[in-house]
Amino acid sequence: MDEVLSTHILEHLKNDDVPLAMKAVYRVLKIGGVWNIEVPDLLWLFNDFLQMPEDQRWGWKLQTIFGMQNHEGEYHKTGFSDYRLGKMLKDTGFTRIKVDTFFSKNCNQGVIRASAMKL
């Protein structure tokens, strides 16, 4: 494959399954292929949660950390910082890794966007 896009997927995997998923993506990418990833920035979400007044923490803010939980697949089972995601990609064999945090979903939600290449 030339490119893989994963938007808000990795946080729904069990912690031990993330490296397996990364290896699977690495395996299917051709040399020079790129993996574009978006995941919630867990450190930013924790900080945002703690900065909120107590009476505002227990709705949307809590769901940004743990998922919506309306259905089985909507649980967040792990989390990422820009450092952790970048290190895991490097440990998998990816190069030319670019990791940035930005705001998404029109609700001031911190998100990590990463791009990594297979060489």
C-alpha positions in Angstrom: 0.0 0.0 0.0 1.1 3.6 -0.6 -0.7 5.1 2.4 -2.7 4.1 5.4 -4.9 6.5 7.3 -5.9 5.7 10.9 -8.2 8.3 12.5 -9.1 7.7 16.1 -8.5 4.0 16.0 -5.4 3.1 18.0 -6.8 4.3 21.3 -9.6 1.7 20.9 -7.1 -1.2 20.9 -5.8 -2.9 24.0 -2.4 -1.5 25.0 -0.6 -4.8 24.1 -2.3 -4.9 20.7 -1.0 -1.5 19.6 2.5 -2.7 18.7 0.9 -5.6 16.8 -1.2 -3.2 14.8 1.8 -1.0 14.1 3.7 -4.1 12.8 0.8 -5.0 10.6 0.6 -1.6 9.0 4.4 -1.6 8.5 4.2 -4.9 6.8 1.6 -3.9 4.3 3.2 -0.5 3.4 5.5 -0.5 0.4 8.9 1.1 0.7 8.3 4.9 0.8 4.7 4.3 2.0 3.2 6.6 4.6 1.0 6.0 7.6 -1.0 9.0 8.8 -2.4 8.7 12.3 -4.7 10.7 14.6 -5.2 9.8 18.2 -6.4 11.9 21.2 -3.5 13.6 23.1 -4.0 11.9 26.5 -1.7 14.3 28.4 -3.5 17.3 26.9 -6.9 15.8 27.8 -5.9 15.1 31.4 -4.7 18.6 31.8 -7.8 20.0 30.3 -10.0 17.8 32.5 -8.1 19.0 35.6 -8.5 22.6 34.6 -12.3 22.4 34.3 -14.5 23.3 37.2 -15.6 20.2 39.1 -19.3 20.5 37.9 -18.2 20.5 34.2 -15.8 17.5 34.2 -18.3 14.6 34.2 -19.8 14.8 30.7 -18.0 15.5 27.5 -14.6 16.0 29.2 -14.7 12.6 30.7 -15.8 11.0 27.4 -12.8 12.5 25.6 -10.6 10.5 27.9 -12.5 7.2 28.1 -14.6 7.2 25.0 -18.4 7.6 24.5 -19.1 4.1 25.7 -22.5 3.8 24.1 -21.3 0.7 22.2 -18.6 -1.9 22.8 -16.2 -0.3 20.3 -16.5 3.2 21.8 -14.2 2.5 24.8 -10.7 4.0 24.9 -8.4 1.2 26.1 -5.0 3.0 25.9 -3.7 6.5 25.4 -0.8 8.4 23.7 1.4 11.4 24.1 3.3 12.7 21.2 6.5 11.2 22.7 4.9 7.7 23.2 3.4 7.6 19.7 6.6 8.7 18.1 8.7 6.2 20.1 6.4 3.4 19.2 6.5 4.2 15.5 10.4 4.4 15.7 10.6 1.1 17.5 8.4 -0.5 14.8 10.9 0.6 12.1 9.2 3.8 10.8 11.3 6.8 9.8 10.7 10.4 8.9 8.3 10.6 11.8 6.5 13.9 12.2 4.3 14.3 15.3 2.2 17.4 16.1 -0.6 18.2 18.5 -3.6 20.2 17.2 -7.2 21.0 18.1 -10.0 19.1 16.5 -13.8 18.5 16.5 -14.6 22.1 17.2 -14.5 21.4 20.9 -11.0 22.3 21.9 -10.0 18.6 21.9 -6.2 18.0 21.8 -5.3 15.5 19.1 -1.9 14.0 18.0 -1.4 13.8 14.3 1.6 11.7 13.2 3.0 10.8 9.8 5.6 8.1 9.4 7.3 6.6 6.4 8.6 3.1 5.7 12.0 3.1 4.2 
